[in-house]
Amino acid sequence: MLKSNNYSISAIARKVGISRQQIYRIKKREELTKSQEETTNGI
C-alpha cells in the first residue's frame, strides 16, 4: 500500500511538473519552519 501511495504521489508530481528534488526541498522547508516555531515557542 505504501509503495502504491508513493508511486501515485510521484506520478501526480510528474504531471504537475514537480521534481523529486523540489518535493524534498519543500519537505525540508516544512520541517525547518516547524522546528523554528517550536524553538520560538520554547523561549
N, C-alpha and C positions, 0 to 999 in steps of 0.2 A: 504493500500500500504506500509506504514512504517513497519507494522508487517511482511509482506512477505519479505521485504528487510532485516530486522533484522534476520529473520529466515534463509534466503539464506546465509547471511554473516556467521552466526554461523554454518550452515551446511558445508559451504566451510572450515571454520576454523577447524571444526571437522575432515574433510577429510585430511586436511594438518597436523593435529595433534597439533593445537594451542589451548590452553585452554583459557577460557574467562579471567582468571587472567592475562595471558600473553598479551592478546589484551589490557586489561585495563592498564597494565604497559606501553605498547608501546604508548598508547594514552596519558598517563600521562607524559611520557618522551617527547613526541612531544610538549605537552603544556608547559612543563618546558623549553625546548630549545627555544620555541617561545617567552616566557616571558623574558628569558635571553637575547635573541637577541634584544628585544625591549628596555631593560634596558641599554644594551651596546650602542645601537644606540642613546638613550636619553642622555647619558653622553657626 
